[in-house]
Amino acid sequence: MHGSFDPPVVFLASESFVSGFELPFTLKLLGSLFVGYVIGSERELRGKPAGISTHTYVIAGSMLFTLMSTMFGAGDPTRIAAQIVTGVGFLGAGVILKTEGGTVQNLTTAASIWFAAAIGMTIGFGWYLIAGLATLFAVIVPRMPRLTPKQSQDR
């Protein structure tokens, strides 16, 4: 066994259900909910396939994995971060479609899911100002004027 992790039976018999991390976790979870709602609302209002629920789950899940990686002393917390990037990239790839006409759809949606995971990681590491600025960025970018005519249905 690793030093700080006890089997469930021992945990139930000898420790409290309160770890002392509940308040920081709750604040991070509420922050994730708010940020997921803001970004997901922007996507839903534009009629995109990934909206409030998807973005909120991705942000909160990334936050939770990041928070846990910083709490368990063994190893480097960036190992978990690398797995989040890969896993969410796979999730985003699932929403990208190529039409019969050869155009690519939902590329921006996939990017927003991937970016949402990064925001969740910043919340998990406690970098709240960076998370706030990144959220603002995520809402502004889809509204930027295009230099060329729209080719895809996902913008």
C-alpha positions as CSV (number, residue, x, y, z in Angstrom):
1,M,0.0,0.0,0.0
2,H,1.0,3.6,-0.5
3,G,1.6,5.4,2.8
4,S,-1.4,7.8,2.8
5,F,-4.0,5.4,1.2
6,D,-5.7,2.9,3.4
7,P,-8.0,0.1,2.2
8,P,-11.7,1.0,2.4
9,V,-12.4,-1.2,5.4
10,V,-9.8,0.5,7.5
11,F,-11.0,3.9,6.3
12,L,-14.6,3.2,7.4
13,A,-13.5,1.9,10.7
14,S,-10.8,4.4,11.7
15,E,-11.3,7.7,9.9
16,S,-13.9,10.5,9.5
17,F,-15.8,11.0,6.3
18,V,-14.6,14.6,6.4
19,S,-11.1,15.1,5.0
20,G,-10.7,18.8,5.4
21,F,-10.6,19.3,1.6
22,E,-14.4,19.6,1.2
23,L,-14.5,23.5,1.3
24,P,-11.8,24.0,-1.3
25,F,-13.3,21.2,-3.4
26,T,-16.8,22.7,-3.2
27,L,-15.5,26.2,-4.2
28,K,-13.6,24.7,-7.2
29,L,-16.7,22.6,-8.1
30,L,-18.9,25.7,-8.0
31,G,-16.3,27.6,-10.0
32,S,-16.4,24.8,-12.6
33,L,-20.2,24.9,-12.7
34,F,-20.2,28.6,-13.3
35,V,-17.5,28.5,-16.0
36,G,-19.1,25.5,-17.7
37,Y,-22.4,27.3,-17.7
38,V,-20.9,30.5,-19.2
39,I,-19.0,28.7,-22.0
40,G,-21.8,26.1,-22.6
41,S,-24.4,28.8,-22.8
42,E,-22.4,30.6,-25.5
43,R,-22.2,27.3,-27.5
44,E,-25.9,26.5,-27.0
45,L,-27.1,30.0,-28.0
46,R,-25.2,29.4,-31.2
47,G,-26.9,26.1,-31.8
48,K,-23.8,24.0,-31.4
49,P,-23.8,20.3,-30.4
50,A,-21.8,20.6,-27.1
51,G,-23.5,23.0,-24.7
52,I,-23.9,23.6,-21.0
53,S,-23.8,20.0,-19.8
54,T,-20.9,18.9,-21.9
55,H,-18.7,21.9,-21.0
56,T,-19.6,21.7,-17.4
57,Y,-18.8,18.0,-17.1
58,V,-15.5,18.5,-19.0
59,I,-14.4,21.4,-16.8
60,A,-15.5,19.8,-13.5
61,G,-14.0,16.4,-14.5
62,S,-10.7,18.0,-15.4
63,M,-10.7,20.0,-12.2
64,L,-11.3,16.9,-10.1
65,F,-8.6,14.9,-11.8
66,T,-6.2,17.8,-11.4
67,L,-7.2,18.4,-7.8
68,M,-6.7,14.7,-7.0
69,S,-3.3,14.6,-8.7
70,T,-2.1,17.4,-6.5
71,M,-3.4,15.8,-3.3
72,F,-1.8,12.4,-3.6
73,G,1.9,13.0,-2.9
74,A,3.3,10.2,-5.1
75,G,4.6,11.2,-8.4
76,D,4.3,14.3,-10.5
77,P,0.8,15.9,-10.9
78,T,1.6,16.7,-14.5
79,R,1.2,13.0,-15.4
80,I,-2.5,13.3,-14.8
81,A,-2.6,16.5,-16.7
82,A,-1.1,14.8,-19.7
83,Q,-3.8,12.1,-19.6
84,I,-6.5,14.7,-19.4
85,V,-5.2,16.4,-22.6
86,T,-5.2,13.0,-24.4
87,G,-8.5,11.8,-23.1
88,V,-10.4,15.0,-23.8
89,G,-8.8,15.1,-27.3
90,F,-10.4,11.8,-27.9
91,L,-13.7,13.1,-26.7
92,G,-13.4,16.1,-29.0
93,A,-12.5,14.0,-32.0
94,G,-15.8,12.2,-31.5
95,V,-17.8,15.4,-32.4
96,I,-15.9,16.2,-35.6
97,L,-17.8,15.2,-38.7
98,K,-17.0,15.3,-42.4
99,T,-20.0,15.8,-44.6
100,E,-20.6,14.2,-48.0
101,G,-19.6,17.5,-49.6
102,G,-16.2,17.2,-48.0
103,T,-16.6,20.0,-45.4
104,V,-15.6,19.5,-41.8
105,Q,-18.2,20.3,-39.1
106,N,-17.8,20.8,-35.4
107,L,-14.1,21.5,-35.3
108,T,-14.7,24.6,-33.2
109,T,-16.9,22.6,-30.9
110,A,-14.1,20.0,-30.4
111,A,-11.6,22.8,-29.7
112,S,-14.0,24.4,-27.2
113,I,-14.2,21.0,-25.4
114,W,-10.4,20.7,-25.3
115,F,-10.0,24.3,-24.1
116,A,-12.7,23.7,-21.4
117,A,-10.6,20.9,-20.1
118,A,-7.6,23.2,-19.8
119,I,-9.8,25.7,-17.9
120,G,-10.8,22.9,-15.5
121,M,-7.2,22.1,-14.9
122,T,-6.4,25.7,-14.0
123,I,-9.3,25.7,-11.5
124,G,-7.9,22.4,-10.1
125,F,-4.5,23.9,-9.6
126,G,-6.1,27.0,-8.0
127,W,-5.2,29.4,-10.8
128,Y,-8.6,31.3,-10.7
129,L,-7.6,34.5,-12.4
130,I,-6.2,32.5,-15.3
131,A,-9.4,30.4,-15.4
132,G,-11.5,33.6,-15.5
133,L,-9.4,35.1,-18.3
134,A,-9.5,31.9,-20.3
135,T,-13.3,31.8,-19.9
136,L,-13.6,35.3,-21.2
137,F,-11.3,34.2,-24.1
138,A,-13.6,31.2,-24.8
139,V,-16.6,33.4,-25.1
140,I,-15.0,36.1,-27.2
141,V,-13.2,33.9,-29.8
142,P,-16.3,32.4,-31.5
143,R,-17.6,35.9,-31.9
144,M,-14.6,37.3,-33.6
145,P,-15.1,38.5,-37.2
146,R,-13.9,36.1,-39.9
147,L,-11.5,37.1,-42.6
148,T,-12.9,34.6,-45.2
149,P,-16.4,33.4,-45.9
150,K,-17.7,30.7,-43.6
151,Q,-16.8,27.2,-45.0
152,S,-18.0,25.0,-42.2
153,Q,-21.2,24.9,-40.2
154,D,-19.4,25.1,-36.9
155,R,-18.3,28.5,-35.9
